[in-house]
Amino acid sequence: MMKNVTPKAVVATALTGVLAVGIAAVANNREAQALKRGHEKCGGIVLAGKNDCGANGHDCAGMATKSGDPNEWIGLPRGTCAKIVGGRVLR
């Protein structure tokens, strides 16, 4: 067992873990909120800066750096993406 660990260090470590789990849950919830009921992710048709949520190493809406990137997406009513040239439904 570690001998020089103070109770403050143990509490600080535990709180850090709890905060990390909370932040991860919020990040996952943002993506779920970006899609309304009856909508799907449509990739490959987004203009730079107009994406709905995270992809390509970022987790924020509006962070797409390139128009037409196949990994950037917007939420559209189900069935709409299949009607758009270059659009593909992302899972």
Secondary structure, 3 states (H helix, E strand, C coil): CCCCCCHHHHHHHHHHHHHHHHHHHHHHHHHHHHCCCCEEEEECCCCCCCCCCCECCECCCCCCCCCCCCCCEEEEECCCHHHCCCCEEEC
